[in-house]
């Protein structure tokens, strides 16, 4: 692909300040969804396929640093500089609970079974909240060596993966004991850590390097030097044969996973790219930037490099038919983020 060729993305407006996190739900019976976090304090929910705005979660008093959806896309969570993490009803937009902290909360993640919410931030303490008893005291995990930046669950909720803003490396906590059992060493602090959809790889971005780790044995599989300082990286989920990175140069670079050769480069943002993620089917990816916009880029037909064949037709139809209900589309088209918060599906 010609690096100078610009591929026109879907541009999603609505945020008034930088977008610092984007998160896709898995494919659900109603399609798949995209939630975004911004320094404007209002997480937003969108149709993951079309980028259409569905609603805005209102209630935070400070920048929102992290956001996520549970695997059914029924609830959302957000982590904020207002010293709280909030749980939301993704169907109505209602705030279900506010989990108070003593400092800025930078990361949140639903457990795979959807019963737990994990948080971390400037306190350097990991907390696990039982969503079946939200008023109960959380379980606290051994302190991190620095301010927590990213958090993920691994191994059917038996392991926690986390990185810090002021120290290098990725740490793994055993949920049963609460102890750090392993550290994946990096030279710079890790700004992005993603567990692949099939659970095989951990993708990290630190400084100008992207690394891929074996998620079960924790060995370093591949390490590639990037053309600029990168903030986020994501591995294509269907075949795992390419990955994307974004950072200071405002470009989104596409690389071959096996060789590290750059195979594409898209530009459209007017500020550094803070976050990006592939959609659950890999047919597109979303990027969030300092410019306050989210852009959704199409990847084209999915092809298995080893078999040189298009993605299975039945699966392709599944992606094409993923959508929200007619009522949701009507509600979203009739309202703007400024007019109304999240409507019930």
ROZADO-548910 format. One record per residue (C-alpha): x, y, z; residue in one letter. Coordinates in steps of 0.1 Angstrom, whole numbers, padded with zeros to 4 digits, always signed. Example, Ala and Ser with C-alpha at 12.3 -4.5 7.8 and 13.67 -1.06 7.14 Angstrom:
BEGIN
+0123-0045+0078A;+0137-0011+0071S;
END
This chain:
BEGIN
+0000+0000+0000X;+0013+0035-0009X;+0021+0052+0024X;+0008+0085+0009X;-0026+0071+0001X;-0052+0083+0025X;-0080+0059+0033X;-0112+0078+0043X;-0124+0067+0077X;-0157+0071+0094X;-0153+0102+0116X;-0171+0102+0149X;-0175+0136+0165X;-0190+0143+0199X;-0162+0145+0224X;-0149+0180+0232X;-0115+0170+0245X;-0089+0143+0237X;-0100+0107+0234X;-0078+0085+0256X;-0094+0051+0254X;-0116+0030+0231X;-0131-0004+0238X;-0150-0028+0216X;-0176-0053+0230X;-0176-0089+0216X;-0202-0096+0190X;-0237-0099+0206X;-0271-0107+0192X;-0276-0070+0187X;-0242-0064+0170X;-0211-0051+0186X;-0205-0018+0203X;-0178+0008+0209X;-0173+0028+0241X;-0149+0057+0244X;-0133+0076+0272X;-0123+0113+0270X;-0109+0141+0291X;-0143+0158+0287X;-0157+0136+0315X;-0184+0119+0293X;-0179+0084+0280X;-0199+0077+0248X;-0214+0045+0234X;-0216+0039+0196X;-0226+0012+0172X;-0193-0005+0166X;-0201-0012+0130X;-0213+0022+0118X;-0199+0045+0144X;-0234+0059+0150X;-0238+0076+0184X;-0261+0058+0207X;-0257+0078+0239X;-0236+0095+0265X;-0230+0085+0301X;-0232+0116+0323X;-0221+0118+0359X;-0183+0121+0361X;-0168+0154+0374X;-0133+0149+0359X;-0115+0134+0329X;-0123+0098+0321X;-0092+0078+0315X;-0105+0043+0308X;-0138+0026+0298X;-0150-0009+0291X;-0181-0030+0283X;-0189-0064+0297X;-0190-0093+0273X;-0228-0090+0268X;-0226-0052+0262X;-0252-0047+0289X;-0231-0028+0314X;-0203-0002+0310X;-0176+0009+0334X;-0154+0040+0335X;-0124+0052+0355X;-0120+0089+0362X;-0098+0116+0376X;-0127+0125+0399X;-0115+0097+0422X;-0143+0073+0412X;-0150+0044+0389X;-0186+0041+0378X;-0208+0012+0367X;-0235+0021+0340X;-0265+0004+0325X;-0256+0003+0288X;-0292+0000+0278X;-0305+0031+0296X;-0274+0051+0304X;-0283+0051+0341X;-0255+0051+0367X;-0258+0019+0387X;-0231+0025+0412X;-0201+0048+0419X;-0170+0032+0435X;-0152+0058+0454X;-0113+0059+0455X;-0088+0081+0473X;-0070+0092+0441X;-0073+0093+0403X;-0085+0060+0388X;-0068+0052+0355X;-0079+0017+0346X;-0110-0006+0348X;-0118-0040+0335X;-0148-0064+0337X;-0139-0100+0346X;-0148-0126+0319X;-0177-0139+0340X;-0189-0102+0344X;-0193-0105+0381X;-0162-0085+0391X;-0148-0051+0383X;-0111-0044+0385X;-0097-0009+0391X;-0064+0007+0396X;-0047+0042+0394X;-0026+0067+0412X;-0031+0049+0446X;-0009+0020+0432X;-0035-0004+0446X;-0056-0029+0426X;-0092-0033+0438X;-0117-0060+0429X;-0153-0051+0434X;-0181-0077+0435X;-0208-0064+0413X;-0233-0087+0429X;-0227-0067+0462X;-0216-0033+0449X;-0219-0017+0484X;-0195-0043+0499X;-0158-0036+0505X;-0135-0044+0476X;-0107-0069+0478X;-0074-0052+0476X;-0044-0067+0458X;-0007-0062+0465X;+0004-0027+0456X;+0019-0021+0422X;+0054-0005+0420X;+0040+0026+0403X;+0008+0043+0393X;-0014+0018+0375X;-0020+0026+0338X;-0036-0005+0322X;-0053-0035+0336X;-0066-0068+0320X;-0078-0102+0331X;-0061-0134+0320X;-0066-0172+0323X;-0104-0172+0330X;-0100-0145+0356X;-0072-0162+0375X;-0045-0137+0366X;-0044-0099+0364X;-0021-0081+0339X;-0011-0046+0347X;+0013-0018+0337X;+0024+0014+0354X;+0030+0049+0342X;+0063+0055+0359X;+0081+0022+0357X;+0088-0003+0329X;+0075-0038+0326X;+0042-0056+0328X;+0033-0074+0360X;+0011-0104+0365X;-0008-0110+0397X;-0021-0143+0409X;-0057-0135+0418X;-0059-0163+0444X;-0028-0151+0464X;-0028-0115+0454X;+0010-0117+0447X;+0030-0106+0417X;+0042-0138+0401X;+0060-0126+0370X;+0072-0094+0353X;+0076-0090+0316X;+0105-0067+0313X;+0105-0036+0290X;+0128-0006+0288X;+0101+0020+0289X;+0068+0022+0307X;+0040+0003+0289X;+0013+0026+0276X;-0008-0002+0260X;-0013-0038+0269X;-0038-0060+0251X;-0047-0096+0255X;-0056-0112+0221X;-0091-0124+0215X;-0080-0160+0214X;-0059-0156+0246X;-0026-0165+0229X;-0007-0132+0229X;-0002-0101+0250X;+0006-0071+0228X;+0025-0042+0245X;+0036-0008+0235X;+0065+0008+0253X;+0084+0038+0239X;+0091+0031+0203X;+0088-0007+0206X;+0059-0031+0202X;+0063-0065+0217X;+0043-0098+0215X;+0044-0122+0245X;+0031-0157+0249X;+0001-0153+0272X;+0005-0187+0287X;+0043-0192+0291X;+0051-0155+0290X;+0081-0157+0267X;+0088-0129+0242X;+0076-0140+0208X;+0084-0109+0187X;+0097-0074+0192X;+0096-0047+0166X;+0111-0011+0166X;+0086+0015+0154X;+0091+0046+0134X;+0079+0069+0162X;+0069+0069+0199X;+0038+0048+0200X;+0010+0049+0226X;-0011+0020+0216X;-0010-0012+0196X;-0036-0039+0187X;-0033-0073+0170X;-0059-0083+0143X;-0082-0108+0161X;-0093-0132+0133X;-0060-0144+0118X;-0034-0125+0139X;-0014-0117+0108X;-0012-0079+0112X;-0011-0053+0139X;-0017-0016+0141X;+0001+0011+0161X;-0006+0048+0167X;+0013+0075+0185X;+0030+0109+0183X;+0032+0112+0145X;-0006+0112+0141X;-0004+0083+0116X;-0018+0048+0121X;+0007+0023+0109X;-0002-0013+0098X;+0024-0040+0100X;+0028-0076+0091X;+0029-0096+0123X;+0053-0123+0110X;+0079-0100+0094X;+0074-0066+0110X;+0072-0050+0075X;+0049-0020+0073X;+0021-0027+0049X;-0001+0004+0053X;-0003+0038+0068X;-0034+0059+0073X;-0036+0096+0083X;-0066+0116+0093X;-0061+0127+0129X;-0049+0162+0137X;-0031+0152+0169X;-0013+0123+0185X;-0031+0090+0185X;-0037+0080+0221X;-0056+0047+0216X;-0067+0022+0190X;-0083-0012+0189X;-0095-0037+0163X;-0132-0045+0161X;-0140-0081+0173X;-0141-0094+0138X;-0111-0076+0125X;-0129-0059+0096X;-0122-0025+0110X;-0104-0007+0138X;-0111+0025+0158X;-0086+0052+0168X;-0089+0080+0193X;-0068+0111+0193X;-0058+0144+0209X;-0080+0161+0183X;-0111+0148+0201X;-0124+0125+0174X;-0127+0088+0169X;-0121+0074+0135X;-0131+0040+0123X;-0110+0025+0095X;-0120-0004+0073X;-0093-0031+0068X;-0108-0046+0036X;-0114-0083+0030X;-0099-0105+0057X;-0074-0130+0042X;-0055-0158+0059X;-0019-0153+0047X;-0011-0190+0051X;-0041-0202+0031X;-0045-0172+0009X;-0083-0174+0011X;-0110-0149+0021X;-0126-0151+0055X;-0154-0177+0057X;-0185-0164+0040X;-0208-0173+0069X;-0187-0153+0093X;-0185-0124+0069X;-0223-0123+0068X;-0224-0124+0105X;-0203-0092+0106X;-0223-0075+0079X;-0256-0083+0096X;-0244-0071+0131X;-0267-0042+0140X;-0287-0026+0166X;-0325-0026+0166X;-0345-0003+0144X;-0357+0015+0175X;-0321+0022+0186X;-0312+0036+0151X;-0342+0059+0152X;-0334+0071+0188X;-0298+0077+0178X;-0307+0096+0147X;-0332+0118+0165X;-0309+0129+0192X;-0274+0144+0195X;-0249+0140+0223X;-0258+0175+0235X;-0295+0169+0236X;-0300+0136+0254X;-0281+0110+0274X;-0283+0073+0266X;-0317+0061+0255X;-0330+0026+0264X;-0327+0000+0237X;
END
